[in-house]
Amino acid sequence: TSVLFGTGSFSEGLDLPGELLENLVITKIPFGVPTSPVEQAHSEYIEKKGGNPFMQITVPDASKKLIQSVGRLLRKERDSGRVTILDRRLVTKRYGQALIDSLPPFKRKIEY
């Protein structure tokens, strides 16, 4: 049995098909930090228009990164395995369900 327990850079460019990876542990939701002037300006623009930068930028970006992370396990159609996400915010925050719903359709078991 193989397990990948990593963060950040492990979510991109790693190809471990089949039995090379059977268990994926994601330690936290991959939220980015808006540090560039362009990102900050975009957030300010959304706020000025009455929007919510967190829900309109941060959560969708985290969703894309989460899907990318899960893609490490499911490389080919016949691949299977277990994804464990340790971040409790998936079940305790209102945006958590949106993140779960964005994942590929597979059997889900949510444990508290």
VENVEN-V640015 format. One line per field, one symbol per residue. phi: phi as a letter, one per 20 degrees, with the letter a starting at -180 (. if undefined). A space follows every 10 residues. Layout:
phi=???
This chain:
phi=.dcdcbclff ecmdccfmff bcccddfbfe fedfdfgfff ffffffffen ecgffecfff ffffffffff ffedecgefb rddddeffff dddfegffff fffgfbgccd de
